Amino acid sequence: MKECKIGVYVCNCGTNIAKVVNVEQVTESVGKRAGVGVARSYKYMCSHPGQEMLVQAIKNMDLNRVVVAACSPRM
């Protein structure tokens, strides 16, 4: 079985999430966990640049798991 290489992406959602969660602290903390290959935050993960960042990281870092912490898709 292939070892987990996880990418964790935390969305600021503009200020919707960032005003109540210390996104940088969460990102830094989760980045230290076993199996996490990369942890990043981004202002709008749902934007084209945010999604492209995910796609490129999956390809370039050989990620085999991805966690996106973001707002509801209904937003």
FIZABA-986045 format. One record per residue: residue in one letter; residue number from 1; x, y, z of N, C-alpha, C in turn. Coordinates in steps of 0.2 Angstrom, whole numbers. Example, Ala and Ser with C-alpha at 12.3 -4.5 7.8 and 13.67 -1.06 7.14 Angstrom:
! FIZABA-986045
site res:A	n:1	npx:66	npy:-28	npz:39	capx:62	capy:-22	capz:39	cpx:66	cpy:-16	cpz:39;
site res:S	n:2	npx:64	npy:-11	npz:35	capx:68	capy:-5	capz:36	cpx:64	cpy:0	cpz:39;
//
This chain:
! FIZABA-986045
site res:M	n:1	npx:4	npy:-6	npz:0	capx:0	capy:0	capz:0	cpx:4	cpy:6	cpz:0;
site res:K	n:2	npx:3	npy:11	npz:-4	capx:6	capy:17	capz:-5	cpx:6	cpy:22	cpz:1;
site res:E	n:3	npx:11	npy:24	npz:4	capx:11	capy:29	capz:9	cpx:7	cpy:35	cpz:8;
site res:C	n:4	npx:3	npy:38	npz:12	capx:-1	capy:44	capz:11	cpx:4	cpy:50	cpz:11;
site res:K	n:5	npx:2	npy:54	npz:6	capx:5	capy:60	capz:5	cpx:0	cpy:65	cpz:4;
site res:I	n:6	npx:-2	npy:69	npz:9	capx:-8	capy:73	capz:10	cpx:-6	cpy:80	cpz:8;
site res:G	n:7	npx:-11	npy:83	npz:5	capx:-11	capy:90	capz:4	cpx:-16	cpy:93	cpz:7;
site res:V	n:8	npx:-15	npy:98	npz:12	capx:-21	capy:102	capz:15	cpx:-21	cpy:109	cpz:13;
site res:Y	n:9	npx:-27	npy:111	npz:11	capx:-28	capy:118	capz:9	cpx:-33	cpy:121	cpz:13;
site res:V	n:10	npx:-32	npy:127	npz:16	capx:-36	capy:130	capz:20	cpx:-38	cpy:137	cpz:17;
site res:C	n:11	npx:-45	npy:138	npz:16	capx:-47	capy:144	capz:13	cpx:-49	cpy:149	cpz:18;
site res:N	n:12	npx:-47	npy:155	npz:16	capx:-49	capy:161	capz:20	cpx:-56	cpy:163	cpz:19;
site res:C	n:13	npx:-58	npy:161	npz:13	capx:-65	capy:163	capz:10	cpx:-66	cpy:171	cpz:11;
site res:G	n:14	npx:-61	npy:174	npz:8	capx:-61	capy:181	capz:9	cpx:-59	cpy:183	cpz:16;
site res:T	n:15	npx:-64	npy:185	npz:20	capx:-64	capy:186	capz:27	cpx:-69	cpy:182	cpz:31;
site res:N	n:16	npx:-73	npy:178	npz:27	capx:-78	capy:174	capz:30	cpx:-76	cpy:169	cpz:35;
site res:I	n:17	npx:-71	npy:166	npz:33	capx:-68	capy:161	capz:38	cpx:-62	cpy:164	cpz:42;
site res:A	n:18	npx:-58	npy:168	npz:39	capx:-52	capy:171	capz:42	cpx:-54	cpy:176	cpz:47;
site res:K	n:19	npx:-60	npy:179	npz:48	capx:-61	capy:183	capz:53	cpx:-63	cpy:179	cpz:60;
site res:V	n:20	npx:-64	npy:173	npz:59	capx:-66	capy:169	capz:65	cpx:-61	cpy:163	cpz:66;
site res:V	n:21	npx:-56	npy:162	npz:62	capx:-51	capy:156	capz:62	cpx:-45	cpy:159	cpz:60;
site res:N	n:22	npx:-40	npy:158	npz:64	capx:-33	capy:160	capz:63	cpx:-30	cpy:155	cpz:57;
site res:V	n:23	npx:-32	npy:156	npz:51	capx:-30	capy:152	capz:46	cpx:-23	cpy:150	cpz:45;
site res:E	n:24	npx:-18	npy:155	npz:46	capx:-11	capy:154	capz:46	cpx:-9	cpy:149	cpz:51;
site res:Q	n:25	npx:-12	npy:150	npz:57	capx:-10	capy:145	capz:63	cpx:-12	cpy:138	cpz:62;
site res:V	n:26	npx:-18	npy:138	npz:59	capx:-21	capy:131	capz:57	cpx:-17	cpy:128	cpz:52;
site res:T	n:27	npx:-15	npy:131	npz:47	capx:-11	capy:129	capz:41	cpx:-4	cpy:127	cpz:44;
site res:E	n:28	npx:-1	npy:131	npz:48	capx:6	capy:129	capz:50	cpx:5	cpy:123	cpz:55;
site res:S	n:29	npx:0	npy:122	npz:59	capx:0	capy:117	capz:64	cpx:-1	cpy:110	cpz:60;
site res:V	n:30	npx:-6	npy:110	npz:55	capx:-8	capy:104	capz:51	cpx:-2	cpy:102	cpz:47;
site res:G	n:31	npx:2	npy:107	npz:45	capx:8	capy:105	capz:40	cpx:13	cpy:101	cpz:44;
site res:K	n:32	npx:13	npy:101	npz:51	capx:18	capy:97	capz:55	cpx:16	cpy:90	cpz:56;
site res:R	n:33	npx:10	npy:88	npz:54	capx:7	capy:82	capz:55	cpx:10	cpy:77	cpz:51;
site res:A	n:34	npx:11	npy:70	npz:53	capx:13	capy:65	capz:49	cpx:9	cpy:64	cpz:43;
site res:G	n:35	npx:12	npy:63	npz:37	capx:9	capy:61	capz:31	cpx:7	cpy:67	cpz:27;
site res:V	n:36	npx:7	npy:73	npz:30	capx:6	capy:79	capz:26	cpx:12	cpy:82	cpz:23;
site res:G	n:37	npx:11	npy:82	npz:16	capx:16	capy:84	capz:12	cpx:17	cpy:91	cpz:11;
site res:V	n:38	npx:11	npy:94	npz:11	capx:10	capy:102	capz:10	cpx:4	cpy:104	cpz:13;
site res:A	n:39	npx:5	npy:110	npz:16	capx:-1	capy:113	capz:19	cpx:-1	cpy:121	cpz:17;
site res:R	n:40	npx:-6	npy:123	npz:14	capx:-6	capy:130	capz:12	cpx:-13	cpy:133	cpz:13;
site res:S	n:41	npx:-13	npy:140	npz:14	capx:-19	capy:143	capz:14	cpx:-19	cpy:148	cpz:8;
site res:Y	n:42	npx:-26	npy:150	npz:6	capx:-27	capy:154	capz:0	cpx:-33	cpy:158	cpz:1;
site res:K	n:43	npx:-33	npy:164	npz:-1	capx:-39	capy:168	capz:0	cpx:-45	cpy:165	cpz:-3;
site res:Y	n:44	npx:-45	npy:163	npz:-9	capx:-52	capy:160	capz:-12	cpx:-50	cpy:153	cpz:-15;
site res:M	n:45	npx:-51	npy:148	npz:-12	capx:-49	capy:141	capz:-15	cpx:-54	cpy:140	cpz:-20;
site res:C	n:46	npx:-60	npy:142	npz:-20	capx:-65	capy:141	capz:-26	cpx:-63	cpy:145	cpz:-32;
site res:S	n:47	npx:-58	npy:150	npz:-32	capx:-57	capy:153	capz:-38	cpx:-53	cpy:149	cpz:-43;
site res:H	n:48	npx:-52	npy:151	npz:-49	capx:-48	capy:148	capz:-54	cpx:-41	cpy:147	cpz:-52;
site res:P	n:49	npx:-38	npy:152	npz:-49	capx:-31	capy:151	capz:-47	cpx:-30	cpy:147	cpz:-41;
site res:G	n:50	npx:-35	npy:147	npz:-36	capx:-35	capy:142	capz:-31	cpx:-36	cpy:135	cpz:-33;
site res:Q	n:51	npx:-40	npy:134	npz:-38	capx:-41	capy:127	capz:-40	cpx:-35	cpy:125	cpz:-44;
site res:E	n:52	npx:-32	npy:129	npz:-48	capx:-26	capy:127	capz:-52	cpx:-20	cpy:126	cpz:-47;
site res:M	n:53	npx:-20	npy:129	npz:-41	capx:-14	capy:128	capz:-37	cpx:-15	cpy:121	cpz:-34;
site res:L	n:54	npx:-21	npy:118	npz:-33	capx:-23	capy:112	capz:-31	cpx:-20	cpy:107	cpz:-36;
site res:V	n:55	npx:-22	npy:108	npz:-42	capx:-21	capy:103	capz:-48	cpx:-13	cpy:103	cpz:-49;
site res:Q	n:56	npx:-10	npy:108	npz:-49	capx:-2	capy:108	capz:-49	cpx:1	cpy:105	cpz:-44;
site res:A	n:57	npx:-1	npy:106	npz:-37	capx:2	capy:102	capz:-32	cpx:1	cpy:95	cpz:-32;
site res:I	n:58	npx:-5	npy:93	npz:-34	capx:-6	capy:86	capz:-35	cpx:-2	cpy:82	cpz:-40;
site res:K	n:59	npx:-1	npy:86	npz:-45	capx:4	capy:83	capz:-50	cpx:11	cpy:84	cpz:-48;
site res:N	n:60	npx:13	npy:90	npz:-46	capx:20	capy:91	capz:-45	cpx:23	cpy:88	cpz:-38;
site res:M	n:61	npx:19	npy:87	npz:-33	capx:21	capy:84	capz:-27	cpx:18	cpy:77	cpz:-26;
site res:D	n:62	npx:15	npy:74	npz:-31	capx:13	capy:67	capz:-31	cpx:8	cpy:66	cpz:-25;
site res:L	n:63	npx:4	npy:70	npz:-23	capx:-1	capy:70	capz:-18	cpx:-6	cpy:64	cpz:-19;
site res:N	n:64	npx:-8	npy:60	npz:-14	capx:-13	capy:55	capz:-16	cpx:-19	cpy:56	cpz:-11;
site res:R	n:65	npx:-19	npy:61	npz:-7	capx:-24	capy:63	capz:-3	cpx:-25	cpy:71	cpz:-3;
site res:V	n:66	npx:-31	npy:74	npz:-3	capx:-31	capy:81	capz:-3	cpx:-37	cpy:83	cpz:2;
site res:V	n:67	npx:-36	npy:87	npz:7	capx:-41	capy:90	capz:11	cpx:-41	cpy:97	cpz:10;
site res:V	n:68	npx:-48	npy:99	npz:9	capx:-49	capy:107	capz:8	cpx:-54	cpy:109	cpz:13;
site res:A	n:69	npx:-51	npy:113	npz:17	capx:-55	capy:116	capz:23	cpx:-58	cpy:123	cpz:20;
site res:A	n:70	npx:-64	npy:123	npz:19	capx:-67	capy:129	capz:15	cpx:-75	cpy:130	cpz:17;
site res:C	n:71	npx:-78	npy:135	npz:15	capx:-85	capy:136	capz:16	cpx:-89	cpy:131	cpz:12;
site res:S	n:72	npx:-95	npy:132	npz:13	capx:-100	capy:128	capz:10	cpx:-100	cpy:129	cpz:2;
site res:P	n:73	npx:-101	npy:124	npz:-2	capx:-102	capy:125	capz:-9	cpx:-107	cpy:130	cpz:-11;
site res:R	n:74	npx:-112	npy:130	npz:-6	capx:-118	capy:135	capz:-8	cpx:-116	cpy:142	cpz:-7;
site res:M	n:75	npx:-110	npy:144	npz:-4	capx:-108	capy:151	capz:-4	cpx:-106	cpy:153	cpz:-11;
//
